[in-house]
C-alpha cells in the first residue's frame, strides 16, 4: 500500500448519522445514499416554487436587463473582480456577485447607482443575507 492511498484511507472524516429524520445510516455527507437523491429533489422543488411565486417579477426582470448586466460588469471591473469584504480582511478571493448596499426594493431609483454596489464572493453575500427572508 502506497503512502498516498494509506493517507486517503486514514484522513477520511468520521461518519455521522444521516440528516433524514429516523434514518440511522452513517454517512460522510449530510444524507446517506438512500436519502441524498430525495434531498436534492426537494431543494429543486422549493427553488422552483420560490422562483415562480416568491420573486417580485419587476425586480426579477431588472436583474435580467441589459442595463444591469452592463453596470454589473463595471462594478466587477472597478473592484478588479475581487470580493471587497474579503479584501478588507487581507484575503484575495474572486467575486461572484455584485451586491446592492441599498436593496432595489428599498430604493428603486438607485438601482443603477454604481456607488451603492460592491463585488462579493458567494460566502460574503450569503452572510449578508443570512436570516433575512426571501421577499
C-alpha positions in Angstrom: 0.0 0.0 0.0 1.4 3.4 -1.0 1.6 6.3 1.4 -0.8 8.3 -0.7 -3.6 5.6 -0.6 -2.9 4.9 3.1 -3.3 8.7 3.8 -6.6 8.9 1.9 -7.9 6.0 4.0 -6.7 7.5 7.3 -7.6 11.1 6.5 -11.4 10.4 5.9 -13.7 12.3 8.2 -15.6 10.2 10.7 -19.1 9.2 9.6 -22.1 10.7 11.1 -25.8 9.8 11.1 -27.9 10.7 8.0 -29.8 14.0 8.4 -33.1 12.3 7.3 -35.3 12.0 10.4 -35.5 8.4 11.6 -32.6 7.2 9.4 -29.7 5.6 11.3 -27.4 5.1 8.4 -23.9 6.5 8.7 -22.5 8.8 6.0 -19.6 11.2 5.3 -22.0 13.7 3.8 -25.2 15.2 5.1 -27.5 12.5 3.7 -26.9 8.8 3.1 -27.1 7.4 -0.4 -30.7 6.4 0.0 -31.9 9.9 1.1 -29.4 12.1 -0.9 -31.5 12.0 -4.1 -34.7 12.9 -2.2 -33.0 15.9 -0.5 -31.7 17.2 -3.9 -35.1 16.9 -5.5 -36.9 18.6 -2.5 -34.4 21.5 -2.8 -35.2 21.8 -6.5 -38.9 21.8 -5.9 -38.6 24.6 -3.2 -36.4 26.7 -5.5 -38.9 26.3 -8.4 -41.8 27.4 -6.1 -39.8 30.4 -4.9 -38.9 31.4 -8.4 -42.4 31.1 -9.5 -44.4 32.6 -6.6 -41.9 34.3 -4.3 -39.9 36.6 -6.5 -41.1 40.0 -7.5 -41.4 39.9 -11.3 -40.4 43.6 -11.7 -37.2 43.1 -9.7 -36.5 39.8 -11.5 -36.9 41.5 -14.9 -34.4 44.2 -13.7 -31.7 41.7 -12.9 -32.1 40.2 -16.4 -31.9 43.6 -18.2 -29.0 44.8 -20.3 -28.6 47.9 -18.1 -28.0 45.8 -15.1 -25.6 43.5 -16.9 -23.5 46.5 -18.1 -23.5 48.1 -14.6 -22.6 44.7 -13.0 -19.6 44.4 -15.4 -18.5 47.9 -14.5 -18.7 47.1 -10.8 -16.6 43.9 -11.3 -14.1 45.9 -13.3 -13.9 48.7 -10.7 -13.3 46.1 -7.9 -10.8 44.2 -10.0 -13.0 41.1 -9.7 -12.2 40.7 -6.0 -14.5 40.3 -3.1 -14.3 43.6 -1.3 -15.2 42.3 2.2 -12.5 39.5 2.0 -10.1 42.2 0.7 -10.7 44.3 3.8 -9.6 41.2 5.9 -6.5 40.8 3.7 -7.8 37.8 1.7 -7.7 37.7 -2.1 -10.9 36.0 -3.3 -12.7 36.1 -6.6 -16.0 38.0 -6.5 -19.1 36.1 -7.8 -21.9 38.5 -7.1 -22.5 42.3 -7.3 -24.4 43.3 -4.2 -26.7 46.4 -3.7 -25.8 48.0 -0.4 -29.3 49.6 -0.5 -31.7 46.9 -1.8 -33.5 47.5 -5.0 -36.9 47.1 -3.4 -36.0 49.7 -0.7 -35.0 52.4 -3.2 -35.9 51.6 -6.8 -34.5 54.9 -8.1 -30.9 54.0 -7.0 -30.9 50.5 -8.6 -28.5 51.7 -11.3 -26.2 53.7 -9.0 -22.6 52.3 -9.2 -21.8 53.9 -5.8 -24.0 51.5 -3.8 -22.7 48.4 -5.5 -19.9 46.1 -4.2 -18.4 42.9 -5.6 -18.7 40.0 -3.2 -17.9 36.3 -3.1 -20.8 33.9 -2.5 -19.8 33.4 1.1 -19.9 37.1 2.0 -23.1 37.6 0.0 -24.8 34.8 1.8 -23.6 36.1 5.2 -25.0 39.5 4.3 -28.5 38.0 3.6 -28.4 35.3 6.3 -31.5 35.3 8.3 -33.3 37.7 6.0 -36.3 36.0 4.5 -36.8 35.9 0.7 -39.1 38.7 -0.3 
